């Protein structure tokens, strides 16, 4: 049975983290013109970034390919052994092959390299061996040298610091390309439509109520008709608009209850008198009793922002407008709660 872990083991774990952090820190002194050439190569790529590596470097290659793909650069992972057994057909002329090999002489990578050349792919290498074949003239068009890195493994064998450095360098490359492309949050959400991230980046226009669920009212519409429209739409309010559809105000079921409380409830008279007062209220033009001006939100804003406004103002619905202040929808807090935004 192995010994129970001790404070010495904890100190060792801390040292592993320190060594890996140091490996990443060391990269900051190595980035220069060759890195900018790598960025330019990816930006000028008319195909995809094909990332390849073996073993632990292969796992890092998969993550780098995924980062490129999710930030606007078409990319895929290519296993070098499978490539030599048919998967080379995934590569086309104009692709950029990004090859990861800390030793700079991984046999599978070296075997794959000439075939990538024949296909017409450009070659970019990440290596830590200045004397390896990948560093020789003509082997790669661009070489990103991570330097000689000592592994954190007690035996000095298991890839740890070197793969951490490769991962960080791949992130730096992919995210710099993303920045140069001007890739936006809206672009990002197109590739992340599911999960909490996608919901957080939803626009108001994607979750607002429209059509029969949007009870619009003109200024002169009687309150009774507006109440009926609100009920049919199963809403809690109706935006009031002018003849051009521009927002003038809002009338809510809360507004109606306040009108009744202020103008009818508790006043002398029997049920007939109360019914008469209710009838007069129902005939009032909604423009005379609406809340104006009122809050609204533009349709191209994030739904998360609408949720924040609804929470801060303690209201249930917001009219949605375009840049001309025309009402295009209404957003309800219940819908946002249901999406877990």
C-alpha positions as CSV (number, residue, x, y, z in Angstrom):
1,X,0.0,0.0,0.0
2,X,1.3,3.5,-0.8
3,X,1.9,5.9,2.0
4,X,-0.7,8.5,2.8
5,X,0.0,11.9,1.2
6,X,1.9,14.3,3.5
7,X,2.8,18.0,3.6
8,X,5.8,17.1,1.5
9,X,3.5,15.9,-1.2
10,X,1.4,19.1,-1.0
11,X,4.6,21.1,-1.4
12,X,5.5,19.0,-4.4
13,X,2.1,19.7,-6.0
14,X,2.7,23.4,-5.5
15,X,6.1,23.1,-7.1
16,X,4.5,21.4,-10.1
17,X,2.2,24.4,-10.6
18,X,5.1,26.8,-10.2
19,X,7.1,24.9,-12.8
20,X,4.2,24.9,-15.3
21,X,3.5,28.6,-14.7
22,X,7.2,29.3,-15.2
23,X,7.1,27.4,-18.5
24,X,4.3,29.6,-19.7
25,X,6.0,32.8,-18.4
26,X,9.1,31.8,-20.4
27,X,7.1,32.0,-23.6
28,X,6.6,35.7,-23.2
29,X,10.3,36.3,-23.9
30,X,10.1,34.2,-27.1
31,X,7.3,35.8,-28.9
32,X,8.4,38.0,-31.7
33,X,8.5,38.3,-35.5
34,X,8.1,34.6,-36.1
35,X,4.9,34.6,-34.0
36,X,3.6,37.5,-36.1
37,X,4.5,35.5,-39.2
38,X,2.4,32.6,-37.8
39,X,-0.5,34.9,-37.2
40,X,-0.2,36.3,-40.8
41,X,-0.1,32.7,-42.2
42,X,-3.3,31.8,-40.5
43,X,-5.1,35.0,-41.5
44,X,-4.0,34.4,-45.1
45,X,-5.1,30.8,-45.1
46,X,-7.7,30.1,-47.7
47,X,-8.5,26.6,-46.2
48,X,-8.3,25.4,-42.6
49,X,-5.8,25.1,-39.9
50,X,-5.0,21.4,-39.6
51,X,-3.5,20.7,-36.1
52,X,-1.6,17.4,-35.5
53,X,0.4,15.8,-32.8
54,X,1.1,12.4,-31.1
55,X,0.4,11.3,-27.6
56,X,-0.1,14.1,-25.1
57,X,0.8,16.7,-27.7
58,X,-2.0,15.2,-29.8
59,X,-4.5,15.9,-27.0
60,X,-3.2,19.5,-26.9
61,X,-3.5,19.7,-30.7
62,X,-7.2,18.7,-30.4
63,X,-7.8,21.5,-27.9
64,X,-6.0,24.1,-30.1
65,X,-8.0,23.0,-33.2
66,X,-11.2,23.4,-31.1
67,X,-10.1,26.9,-30.0
68,X,-9.5,28.0,-33.5
69,X,-12.8,26.7,-34.7
70,X,-14.8,28.3,-32.0
71,X,-13.2,31.7,-32.5
72,X,-13.8,32.0,-36.3
73,X,-11.0,30.1,-37.9
74,X,-12.0,26.8,-39.6
75,X,-9.8,24.1,-38.1
76,X,-9.6,20.3,-37.5
77,X,-7.4,17.8,-35.7
78,X,-5.5,15.3,-37.8
79,X,-4.0,12.2,-36.2
80,X,-0.7,11.7,-38.0
81,X,-0.9,7.9,-38.1
82,X,-4.5,7.9,-39.3
83,X,-3.4,10.5,-41.9
84,X,-1.0,8.0,-43.5
85,X,-3.9,5.5,-43.7
86,X,-6.4,7.6,-45.6
87,X,-7.2,10.6,-43.4
88,X,-4.7,12.7,-45.4
89,X,-7.7,13.2,-47.7
90,X,-9.0,15.7,-45.1
91,X,-6.2,18.1,-46.1
92,X,-6.4,20.3,-49.2
93,X,-4.2,22.8,-50.9
94,X,-4.3,26.1,-49.1
95,X,-4.6,24.5,-45.6
96,X,-2.1,25.4,-42.9
97,X,-0.7,22.4,-41.0
98,X,0.2,23.2,-37.4
99,X,2.5,20.3,-36.2
100,X,3.3,19.9,-32.5
101,X,6.4,18.0,-31.4
102,X,8.4,19.0,-28.3
103,X,11.3,16.8,-29.4
104,X,11.2,18.2,-33.0
105,X,11.7,14.7,-34.3
106,X,8.5,12.7,-33.6
107,X,8.6,9.9,-36.1
108,X,4.9,10.1,-37.0
109,X,5.1,13.8,-37.6
110,X,8.2,13.6,-39.7
111,X,6.6,10.8,-41.8
112,X,3.6,13.0,-42.3
113,X,5.4,16.2,-43.2
114,X,6.4,15.4,-46.9
115,X,2.9,14.2,-47.7
116,X,1.5,17.5,-46.4
117,X,3.8,19.3,-48.7
118,X,2.6,17.2,-51.7
119,X,-1.0,18.1,-51.0
120,X,-0.1,21.8,-51.0
121,X,-0.4,22.7,-47.3
122,X,1.8,25.3,-45.6
123,X,3.7,24.0,-42.6
124,X,3.9,25.6,-39.1
125,X,5.8,23.8,-36.3
126,X,5.8,24.1,-32.6
127,X,8.9,22.5,-31.0
128,X,11.3,22.8,-28.1
129,X,14.4,21.2,-29.7
130,X,16.6,23.7,-31.6
131,X,18.5,20.8,-33.2
132,X,15.6,18.6,-34.2
133,X,14.6,18.0,-37.9
134,X,11.6,20.3,-37.6
135,X,14.0,23.2,-37.0
136,X,16.1,22.5,-40.2
137,X,15.8,24.9,-43.1
138,X,12.8,24.1,-45.3
139,X,11.2,21.6,-42.9
140,X,8.6,24.2,-41.9
141,X,7.6,27.6,-43.2
142,X,7.2,29.0,-39.7
143,X,8.7,27.5,-36.5
144,X,7.5,28.6,-33.0
145,X,10.2,27.6,-30.6
146,X,9.0,27.0,-27.0
147,X,12.6,26.4,-25.8
148,X,14.1,23.5,-23.9
149,X,11.6,22.9,-21.1
150,X,12.2,20.7,-18.1
151,X,9.2,18.6,-17.2
152,X,7.6,18.7,-13.7
153,X,7.4,14.9,-13.6
154,X,9.8,13.5,-10.9
155,X,11.2,11.2,-13.6
156,X,11.5,14.0,-16.0
157,X,9.6,12.0,-18.6
158,X,5.8,12.6,-18.5
159,X,4.9,15.6,-20.7
160,X,3.7,18.3,-18.3
161,X,5.4,21.7,-18.6
162,X,6.0,21.2,-22.3
163,X,2.4,20.5,-23.1
164,X,1.2,23.3,-20.9
165,X,3.5,25.7,-22.8
166,X,2.1,24.3,-26.1
167,X,-1.4,24.8,-25.0
168,X,-0.8,28.4,-23.9
169,X,1.0,29.2,-27.2
170,X,-1.8,27.7,-29.2
171,X,-4.3,29.9,-27.2
172,X,-2.1,32.9,-27.9
173,X,-2.0,32.2,-31.6
174,X,-5.7,31.5,-32.0
175,X,-6.9,34.4,-29.9
176,X,-4.5,36.8,-31.6
177,X,-6.0,35.7,-34.9
178,X,-9.5,36.2,-33.5
179,X,-8.5,39.7,-32.4
180,X,-7.1,40.5,-35.9
181,X,-10.3,39.3,-37.5
182,X,-12.4,41.6,-35.4
183,X,-14.4,38.5,-34.2
184,X,-17.3,39.8,-32.0
185,X,-19.4,38.3,-29.3
186,X,-22.3,38.0,-31.8
187,X,-20.0,36.0,-34.0
188,X,-19.0,33.8,-31.1
189,X,-22.6,33.0,-30.1
190,X,-23.2,31.7,-33.6
191,X,-20.8,28.9,-32.9
192,X,-22.1,28.3,-29.3
193,X,-25.9,28.2,-29.6
194,X,-26.4,25.7,-26.8
195,X,-25.8,25.8,-23.0
196,X,-25.5,28.7,-20.6
197,X,-23.0,30.6,-22.8
198,X,-25.3,30.6,-25.8
199,X,-28.2,31.7,-23.6
200,X,-26.2,34.5,-22.1
201,X,-25.4,35.9,-25.5
202,X,-29.0,35.7,-26.9
203,X,-30.3,39.0,-28.3
204,X,-33.6,40.5,-27.2
205,X,-34.9,40.0,-30.8
206,X,-34.4,36.2,-30.3
207,X,-36.6,36.0,-27.2
208,X,-39.1,38.8,-27.5
209,X,-42.8,38.2,-28.0
210,X,-44.3,39.2,-31.4
211,X,-47.4,38.7,-33.5
212,X,-50.5,37.6,-31.6
213,X,-48.5,37.7,-28.3
214,X,-47.8,41.5,-28.8
215,X,-50.9,43.5,-27.8
216,X,-50.2,46.9,-29.4
217,X,-52.7,49.8,-28.9
218,X,-53.3,53.2,-30.5
219,X,-53.7,56.3,-28.3
220,X,-57.4,56.5,-28.8
221,X,-58.1,52.8,-28.2
222,X,-60.6,52.5,-25.3
223,X,-59.1,51.0,-22.1
224,X,-61.6,48.1,-22.3
225,X,-60.3,47.0,-25.7
226,X,-56.7,47.2,-24.5
227,X,-57.5,45.0,-21.5
228,X,-59.1,42.5,-23.8
229,X,-56.1,42.5,-26.1
230,X,-53.7,42.0,-23.1
231,X,-55.8,39.0,-22.0
232,X,-55.9,37.4,-25.4
233,X,-52.1,37.8,-25.7
234,X,-51.7,36.4,-22.2
235,X,-49.5,39.4,-21.5
236,X,-49.3,41.9,-18.7
237,X,-49.2,45.1,-20.6
238,X,-49.7,46.7,-24.0
239,X,-47.3,49.2,-25.6
240,X,-49.1,52.3,-26.9
241,X,-47.9,53.5,-30.3
242,X,-48.6,56.3,-32.8
243,X,-49.7,55.9,-36.4
244,X,-46.1,55.1,-37.4
245,X,-45.7,52.4,-34.8
246,X,-43.4,54.5,-32.6
247,X,-43.6,54.0,-28.9
248,X,-45.6,56.6,-26.9
249,X,-46.1,54.8,-23.6
250,X,-47.3,51.6,-22.0
251,X,-50.5,50.5,-20.3
252,X,-50.3,47.6,-17.8
253,X,-52.8,45.6,-15.9
254,X,-51.3,47.2,-12.8
255,X,-52.2,50.6,-14.3
256,X,-55.8,49.4,-14.6
257,X,-56.0,48.2,-11.0
258,X,-54.7,51.5,-9.8
259,X,-57.3,53.4,-11.9
260,X,-60.0,51.3,-10.4
261,X,-58.7,51.7,-6.8
262,X,-58.4,55.5,-7.2
263,X,-61.6,56.1,-9.1
264,X,-64.1,53.5,-8.1
265,X,-63.4,51.3,-5.1
266,X,-64.7,52.6,-1.8
267,X,-66.8,55.3,-3.3
268,X,-70.5,55.6,-2.2
269,X,-73.2,53.9,-4.3
270,X,-74.4,50.4,-5.0
271,X,-73.4,47.8,-7.5
272,X,-75.1,49.7,-10.3
273,X,-73.1,52.8,-9.5
274,X,-69.9,50.8,-9.4
275,X,-70.7,49.2,-12.7
276,X,-71.3,52.7,-14.2
277,X,-67.9,53.9,-13.0
278,X,-66.2,50.8,-14.4
279,X,-67.9,51.4,-17.7
280,X,-66.7,54.9,-17.9
281,X,-63.1,53.8,-17.1
282,X,-63.3,51.2,-19.9
283,X,-64.3,53.8,-22.4
284,X,-61.4,56.2,-21.6
285,X,-58.8,56.5,-24.4
286,X,-55.7,54.6,-23.3
287,X,-53.5,57.5,-24.2
288,X,-55.0,59.5,-21.3
289,X,-54.0,56.9,-18.7
290,X,-50.9,55.2,-20.0
291,X,-47.5,55.5,-18.4
292,X,-45.5,57.9,-20.5
293,X,-42.6,58.1,-21.1
294,X,-41.8,54.5,-20.4
295,X,-38.7,52.3,-20.4
296,X,-37.9,50.3,-23.5
297,X,-34.9,48.3,-24.9
298,X,-33.6,48.0,-28.4
299,X,-34.0,44.7,-30.2
300,X,-30.2,44.2,-30.9
301,X,-29.3,44.4,-27.2
302,X,-28.5,41.3,-25.2
303,X,-31.3,39.5,-23.4
304,X,-29.1,39.5,-20.3
305,X,-29.3,43.3,-20.3
306,X,-33.1,43.2,-20.5
307,X,-33.1,40.8,-17.5
308,X,-31.0,43.3,-15.5
309,X,-33.3,46.2,-16.3
310,X,-36.4,44.2,-15.4
311,X,-34.8,43.2,-12.1
312,X,-33.5,46.7,-11.2
313,X,-36.8,48.4,-12.0
314,X,-39.0,45.6,-10.6
315,X,-41.1,45.4,-13.7
316,X,-42.4,42.4,-15.6
317,X,-42.3,43.5,-19.2
318,X,-40.4,45.9,-21.5
319,X,-41.4,47.1,-24.9
320,X,-38.8,46.3,-27.6
321,X,-38.0,48.9,-30.2
322,X,-35.9,49.3,-33.3
323,X,-33.5,52.2,-33.9
324,X,-36.5,54.3,-35.1
325,X,-38.3,53.7,-31.8
326,X,-40.9,51.6,-33.6
327,X,-42.2,48.8,-31.4
328,X,-41.2,45.3,-32.7
329,X,-41.9,43.2,-29.7
330,X,-42.2,42.9,-25.9
331,X,-40.0,41.0,-23.6
332,X,-41.4,39.3,-20.5
333,X,-39.5,38.4,-17.4
334,X,-41.1,34.9,-17.3
335,X,-39.6,34.1,-20.7
336,X,-36.1,35.1,-19.5
337,X,-36.4,33.1,-16.2
338,X,-37.4,30.1,-18.2
339,X,-34.2,30.4,-20.3
340,X,-32.1,30.7,-17.1
341,X,-30.3,33.8,-18.3
